[in-house]
């Protein structure tokens, strides 16, 4: 009895982080089995804190003060708004200057590394993977030898005309149970029982006995075979699915973070284009004012130039605000401090355009896509579930047996001295006829429906992947075409603007304004096309599942890149 209590106590004092090491090994093994870089889950090895009194309250405190307790300070409508906006933009790094930036630079590679350390989406996906691993370890534990120790103390009293005879019973049961691979369980048990009369009114007031027993319960029909291991089989397969899902998420997350970075660079490029146009318009305004003052142009041309300058200033302010908002959201996504100021680097991932055909791209995607492999394997799960449902329709035929070796029943204080001559055994066979299997028949019908749905889902997913990878490849070609056309438009509009500048004295102000607008539009379209091309190539690699991401979250070039 004391040994059993010590075993339980020792189990409670085990290293609380030992399970984390097992999880690390399991996840590393499953991730490595995909053929990529092993990516163990990052575990927060901090024991949970104590439950506070407030967290147990059914009415948590709410802070909602009345209007009379609030203070609102009205701003001066004539304040220097331009200076404030300039300060906001400078703080966020939204002012594009010709010289080197004074802010620290955040490269795309650094962003990708940070996204795997502090990115909330990434950490959540990692925890989902971890939870599947925990469920697998729990199921594996159920299939190993499981030890139990129960100690029961009972006080009994028997009254006889007001005179009570009291007794203390102490029973310690130490047992180990093992599930069998094809159904049933085997259990070994050591039982120690002691009874002590608290009032010595009779001889033999203290009685002690013990028993060793072996018990087995084995099904032969329903519940027998591989169906008995269904929970473990599914847990093992779910771990593979989770590894695929996590790797697929890492690739999708990489593309999302990189695309957002490219979009930020595009907005910043638009700011630079807008600043260059504003500088050009300011120069045009000064020249137009001088020409109007000299009587060489009409006054309305000065108004046109000034009006366009004001519009350009407004557009610049809007672009800066868009950049600040997008940058703040980017920081939140990466889990970076919201007050962190940095500049973006132009050192980017520029994988070359893929040279392939629609049929070849489709073949590669259907072969490599990890999510399609999961959907395909889940069809097999439903087929197995149907077979299990059919097994559930069988009769119950169970074999049972028990062998026990007690102490000598004539020895009231036999202690632990068991007597093989007193061995007891029993064997049984139980047949349960399937008189009521309506629920099971309905379960089989539901399993058929689930299998049909899984097959349709696989077919639909396969077709959707074929469509998406073809669209991704066409998007690369279209983005390359748009970039070429945009480059040509920029060249044409620059040539047009230079021609107008050579004839400045004979060309009206509106023509210069139109040329500036067209050049700005062409430059923005070029930058947009460049961003679309980068995104399109990455999206094609993702859709065909040829994208590879290193363990630190950075891009791994393929041979030929």
RAKA-V229897 format. One record per residue. N is the residue number from 0. RES is the residue in three letters. NEAR is the number of other ideal C-beta (glycine too) atoms within 10 Angstrom. Layout:
n=<N & N>
res=<RES & RES>
near=<NEAR & NEAR>
//
This chain:
n=<0 & 1 & 2 & 3 & 4 & 5 & 6 & 7 & 8 & 9 & 10 & 11 & 12 & 13 & 14 & 15 & 16 & 17 & 18 & 19 & 20 & 21 & 22 & 23 & 24 & 25 & 26 & 27 & 28 & 29 & 30 & 31 & 32 & 33 & 34 & 35 & 36 & 37 & 38 & 39 & 40 & 41 & 42 & 43 & 44 & 45 & 46 & 47 & 48 & 49 & 50 & 51 & 52 & 53 & 54 & 55 & 56 & 57 & 58 & 59 & 60 & 61 & 62 & 63 & 64 & 65 & 66 & 67 & 68 & 69 & 70 & 71 & 72 & 73 & 74 & 75 & 76 & 77 & 78 & 79 & 80 & 81 & 82 & 83 & 84 & 85 & 86 & 87 & 88 & 89 & 90 & 91 & 92 & 93 & 94 & 95 & 96 & 97 & 98 & 99 & 100 & 101 & 102 & 103 & 104 & 105 & 106 & 107 & 108 & 109 & 110 & 111 & 112 & 113 & 114 & 115 & 116 & 117 & 118 & 119 & 120 & 121 & 122 & 123 & 124 & 125 & 126 & 127 & 128 & 129 & 130 & 131 & 132 & 133 & 134 & 135 & 136 & 137 & 138 & 139 & 140 & 141 & 142 & 143 & 144 & 145 & 146 & 147 & 148 & 149 & 150 & 151 & 152 & 153 & 154 & 155 & 156 & 157 & 158 & 159 & 160 & 161 & 162 & 163 & 164 & 165 & 166 & 167 & 168 & 169 & 170 & 171 & 172 & 173 & 174 & 175 & 176 & 177 & 178 & 179 & 180 & 181 & 182 & 183 & 184 & 185 & 186 & 187 & 188 & 189 & 190 & 191 & 192 & 193 & 194 & 195 & 196 & 197 & 198 & 199 & 200 & 201 & 202 & 203 & 204 & 205 & 206 & 207 & 208 & 209 & 210 & 211 & 212 & 213 & 214 & 215 & 216 & 217 & 218 & 219 & 220 & 221 & 222 & 223 & 224 & 225 & 226 & 227 & 228 & 229 & 230 & 231 & 232 & 233 & 234 & 235 & 236 & 237 & 238 & 239 & 240 & 241 & 242 & 243 & 244 & 245 & 246 & 247 & 248 & 249 & 250 & 251 & 252 & 253 & 254 & 255 & 256 & 257 & 258 & 259 & 260 & 261 & 262 & 263 & 264 & 265 & 266 & 267 & 268 & 269 & 270 & 271 & 272 & 273 & 274 & 275 & 276 & 277 & 278 & 279 & 280 & 281 & 282 & 283 & 284 & 285 & 286 & 287 & 288 & 289 & 290 & 291 & 292 & 293 & 294 & 295 & 296 & 297 & 298 & 299 & 300 & 301 & 302 & 303 & 304 & 305 & 306 & 307 & 308 & 309 & 310 & 311 & 312 & 313 & 314 & 315 & 316 & 317 & 318 & 319 & 320 & 321 & 322 & 323 & 324 & 325 & 326 & 327 & 328 & 329 & 330 & 331 & 332 & 333 & 334 & 335 & 336 & 337 & 338 & 339 & 340 & 341 & 342 & 343 & 344 & 345 & 346 & 347 & 348 & 349 & 350 & 351 & 352 & 353 & 354 & 355 & 356 & 357 & 358 & 359 & 360 & 361 & 362 & 363 & 364 & 365 & 366 & 367 & 368 & 369 & 370 & 371 & 372 & 373 & 374 & 375 & 376 & 377 & 378 & 379 & 380 & 381 & 382 & 383 & 384 & 385 & 386 & 387 & 388 & 389 & 390 & 391 & 392 & 393 & 394 & 395 & 396 & 397 & 398 & 399 & 400 & 401 & 402 & 403 & 404 & 405 & 406 & 407 & 408 & 409 & 410 & 411 & 412 & 413 & 414 & 415 & 416 & 417 & 418 & 419 & 420 & 421 & 422 & 423 & 424 & 425 & 426 & 427 & 428 & 429 & 430 & 431 & 432 & 433 & 434 & 435 & 436 & 437 & 438 & 439 & 440 & 441 & 442 & 443 & 444 & 445 & 446 & 447 & 448 & 449 & 450 & 451 & 452 & 453 & 454 & 455 & 456 & 457 & 458 & 459 & 460 & 461 & 462 & 463 & 464 & 465 & 466 & 467 & 468 & 469 & 470 & 471 & 472 & 473 & 474 & 475 & 476 & 477 & 478 & 479 & 480 & 481 & 482 & 483 & 484 & 485 & 486 & 487 & 488 & 489 & 490 & 491 & 492 & 493 & 494 & 495 & 496 & 497 & 498 & 499 & 500 & 501 & 502 & 503 & 504 & 505 & 506 & 507 & 508 & 509 & 510 & 511 & 512 & 513 & 514 & 515 & 516 & 517 & 518 & 519 & 520 & 521 & 522 & 523 & 524 & 525 & 526 & 527 & 528 & 529 & 530 & 531 & 532 & 533 & 534 & 535 & 536 & 537 & 538 & 539 & 540 & 541 & 542 & 543 & 544 & 545 & 546 & 547 & 548 & 549 & 550 & 551 & 552 & 553 & 554 & 555 & 556 & 557 & 558 & 559 & 560>
res=<UNK & UNK & UNK & UNK & UNK & UNK & UNK & UNK & UNK & UNK & UNK & UNK & UNK & UNK & UNK & UNK & UNK & UNK & UNK & UNK & UNK & UNK & UNK & UNK & UNK & UNK & UNK & UNK & UNK & UNK & UNK & UNK & UNK & UNK & UNK & UNK & UNK & UNK & UNK & UNK & UNK & UNK & UNK & UNK & UNK & UNK & UNK & UNK & UNK & UNK & UNK & UNK & UNK & UNK & UNK & UNK & UNK & UNK & UNK & UNK & UNK & UNK & UNK & UNK & UNK & UNK & UNK & UNK & UNK & UNK & UNK & UNK & UNK & UNK & UNK & UNK & UNK & UNK & UNK & UNK & UNK & UNK & UNK & UNK & UNK & UNK & UNK & UNK & UNK & UNK & UNK & UNK & UNK & UNK & UNK & UNK & UNK & UNK & UNK & UNK & UNK & UNK & UNK & UNK & UNK & UNK & UNK & UNK & UNK & UNK & UNK & UNK & UNK & UNK & UNK & UNK & UNK & UNK & UNK & UNK & UNK & UNK & UNK & UNK & UNK & UNK & UNK & UNK & UNK & UNK & UNK & UNK & UNK & UNK & UNK & UNK & UNK & UNK & UNK & UNK & UNK & UNK & UNK & UNK & UNK & UNK & UNK & UNK & UNK & UNK & UNK & UNK & UNK & UNK & UNK & UNK & UNK & UNK & UNK & UNK & UNK & UNK & UNK & UNK & UNK & UNK & UNK & UNK & UNK & UNK & UNK & UNK & UNK & UNK & UNK & UNK & UNK & UNK & UNK & UNK & UNK & UNK & UNK & UNK & UNK & UNK & UNK & UNK & UNK & UNK & UNK & UNK & UNK & UNK & UNK & UNK & UNK & UNK & UNK & UNK & UNK & UNK & UNK & UNK & UNK & UNK & UNK & UNK & UNK & UNK & UNK & UNK & UNK & UNK & UNK & UNK & UNK & UNK & UNK & UNK & UNK & UNK & UNK & UNK & UNK & UNK & UNK & UNK & UNK & UNK & UNK & UNK & UNK & UNK & UNK & UNK & UNK & UNK & UNK & UNK & UNK & UNK & UNK & UNK & UNK & UNK & UNK & UNK & UNK & UNK & UNK & UNK & UNK & UNK & UNK & UNK & UNK & UNK & UNK & UNK & UNK & UNK & UNK & UNK & UNK & UNK & UNK & UNK & UNK & UNK & UNK & UNK & UNK & UNK & UNK & UNK & UNK & UNK & UNK & UNK & UNK & UNK & UNK & UNK & UNK & UNK & UNK & UNK & UNK & UNK & UNK & UNK & UNK & UNK & UNK & UNK & UNK & UNK & UNK & UNK & UNK & UNK & UNK & UNK & UNK & UNK & UNK & UNK & UNK & UNK & UNK & UNK & UNK & UNK & UNK & UNK & UNK & UNK & UNK & UNK & UNK & UNK & UNK & UNK & UNK & UNK & UNK & UNK & UNK & UNK & UNK & UNK & UNK & UNK & UNK & UNK & UNK & UNK & UNK & UNK & UNK & UNK & UNK & UNK & UNK & UNK & UNK & UNK & UNK & UNK & UNK & UNK & UNK & UNK & UNK & UNK & UNK & UNK & UNK & UNK & UNK & UNK & UNK & UNK & UNK & UNK & UNK & UNK & UNK & UNK & UNK & UNK & UNK & UNK & UNK & UNK & UNK & UNK & UNK & UNK & UNK & UNK & UNK & UNK & UNK & UNK & UNK & UNK & UNK & UNK & UNK & UNK & UNK & UNK & UNK & UNK & UNK & UNK & UNK & UNK & UNK & UNK & UNK & UNK & UNK & UNK & UNK & UNK & UNK & UNK & UNK & UNK & UNK & UNK & UNK & UNK & UNK & UNK & UNK & UNK & UNK & UNK & UNK & UNK & UNK & UNK & UNK & UNK & UNK & UNK & UNK & UNK & UNK & UNK & UNK & UNK & UNK & UNK & UNK & UNK & UNK & UNK & UNK & UNK & UNK & UNK & UNK & UNK & UNK & UNK & UNK & UNK & UNK & UNK & UNK & UNK & UNK & UNK & UNK & UNK & UNK & UNK & UNK & UNK & UNK & UNK & UNK & UNK & UNK & UNK & UNK & UNK & UNK & UNK & UNK & UNK & UNK & UNK & UNK & UNK & UNK & UNK & UNK & UNK & UNK & UNK & UNK & UNK & UNK & UNK & UNK & UNK & UNK & UNK & UNK & UNK & UNK & UNK & UNK & UNK & UNK & UNK & UNK & UNK & UNK & UNK & UNK & UNK & UNK & UNK & UNK & UNK & UNK & UNK & UNK & UNK & UNK & UNK & UNK & UNK & UNK & UNK & UNK & UNK & UNK & UNK & UNK & UNK & UNK & UNK & UNK & UNK & UNK & UNK & UNK & UNK & UNK & UNK & UNK & UNK & UNK & UNK & UNK & UNK & UNK & UNK & UNK & UNK & UNK & UNK & UNK & UNK & UNK & UNK & UNK & UNK & UNK & UNK & UNK & UNK & UNK>
near=<14 & 8 & 10 & 19 & 13 & 11 & 12 & 14 & 9 & 9 & 10 & 6 & 7 & 9 & 8 & 9 & 10 & 9 & 13 & 15 & 12 & 13 & 19 & 17 & 12 & 21 & 25 & 14 & 14 & 25 & 23 & 14 & 13 & 16 & 8 & 17 & 15 & 14 & 24 & 20 & 22 & 14 & 16 & 9 & 9 & 6 & 7 & 5 & 6 & 5 & 8 & 8 & 6 & 9 & 8 & 8 & 9 & 4 & 6 & 8 & 6 & 5 & 4 & 4 & 7 & 6 & 6 & 6 & 6 & 7 & 5 & 5 & 4 & 5 & 8 & 6 & 6 & 6 & 9 & 10 & 11 & 10 & 9 & 11 & 16 & 15 & 12 & 15 & 20 & 15 & 13 & 21 & 22 & 23 & 18 & 20 & 11 & 7 & 5 & 8 & 14 & 10 & 16 & 11 & 14 & 22 & 16 & 20 & 18 & 16 & 24 & 23 & 16 & 18 & 25 & 23 & 13 & 15 & 22 & 12 & 16 & 24 & 17 & 11 & 20 & 21 & 15 & 14 & 24 & 21 & 12 & 22 & 24 & 15 & 16 & 23 & 16 & 11 & 18 & 14 & 10 & 13 & 16 & 10 & 11 & 14 & 13 & 13 & 18 & 12 & 15 & 10 & 10 & 10 & 9 & 13 & 9 & 9 & 9 & 7 & 4 & 5 & 9 & 11 & 14 & 13 & 16 & 14 & 14 & 15 & 15 & 20 & 17 & 20 & 17 & 14 & 16 & 15 & 17 & 16 & 12 & 15 & 20 & 19 & 14 & 16 & 16 & 16 & 17 & 18 & 17 & 19 & 17 & 18 & 18 & 14 & 17 & 14 & 11 & 9 & 9 & 8 & 7 & 9 & 14 & 12 & 16 & 17 & 21 & 18 & 18 & 17 & 17 & 14 & 17 & 17 & 17 & 17 & 20 & 18 & 16 & 20 & 20 & 18 & 17 & 14 & 21 & 21 & 18 & 17 & 13 & 16 & 16 & 17 & 20 & 14 & 17 & 19 & 22 & 17 & 20 & 23 & 25 & 21 & 18 & 23 & 23 & 21 & 20 & 24 & 19 & 17 & 20 & 25 & 17 & 16 & 23 & 21 & 16 & 19 & 23 & 20 & 15 & 19 & 19 & 20 & 21 & 23 & 19 & 21 & 20 & 16 & 21 & 22 & 18 & 16 & 22 & 19 & 11 & 20 & 25 & 15 & 12 & 22 & 19 & 11 & 16 & 24 & 16 & 12 & 17 & 18 & 11 & 8 & 7 & 11 & 19 & 13 & 11 & 12 & 20 & 18 & 13 & 19 & 24 & 15 & 14 & 22 & 18 & 11 & 14 & 22 & 15 & 10 & 16 & 20 & 17 & 11 & 21 & 24 & 15 & 14 & 23 & 18 & 13 & 18 & 22 & 14 & 13 & 18 & 20 & 12 & 19 & 25 & 15 & 18 & 8 & 9 & 9 & 13 & 15 & 18 & 16 & 23 & 16 & 11 & 10 & 16 & 18 & 10 & 16 & 9 & 14 & 21 & 7 & 16 & 9 & 13 & 10 & 13 & 22 & 20 & 15 & 17 & 24 & 16 & 11 & 13 & 23 & 17 & 17 & 21 & 16 & 20 & 19 & 16 & 15 & 18 & 18 & 12 & 18 & 19 & 15 & 18 & 21 & 19 & 16 & 19 & 21 & 15 & 19 & 18 & 13 & 18 & 13 & 14 & 17 & 19 & 14 & 14 & 15 & 16 & 15 & 17 & 17 & 18 & 22 & 13 & 10 & 8 & 13 & 15 & 12 & 19 & 12 & 11 & 11 & 19 & 14 & 7 & 7 & 15 & 12 & 11 & 11 & 10 & 10 & 10 & 10 & 11 & 10 & 12 & 9 & 14 & 6 & 7 & 16 & 7 & 9 & 17 & 14 & 11 & 17 & 19 & 12 & 13 & 20 & 13 & 11 & 17 & 19 & 12 & 12 & 20 & 16 & 11 & 15 & 17 & 12 & 11 & 16 & 17 & 11 & 11 & 20 & 19 & 12 & 18 & 24 & 17 & 15 & 21 & 24 & 14 & 18 & 22 & 13 & 15 & 22 & 16 & 12 & 18 & 19 & 12 & 14 & 21 & 15 & 12 & 18 & 19 & 12 & 13 & 19 & 14 & 10 & 15 & 15 & 10 & 11 & 17 & 13 & 9 & 9 & 11 & 9 & 8 & 14 & 14 & 22 & 13 & 13 & 24 & 23 & 14 & 21 & 21 & 16 & 16 & 21 & 21 & 16 & 21 & 22 & 17 & 17 & 22 & 21 & 18 & 23 & 21 & 22 & 22 & 22 & 21 & 19 & 24 & 22 & 23 & 23 & 26 & 22 & 21 & 24 & 25 & 22 & 16 & 23 & 17 & 21 & 17 & 14 & 12 & 22 & 17 & 19 & 12 & 10 & 12 & 4 & 8 & 12>
//
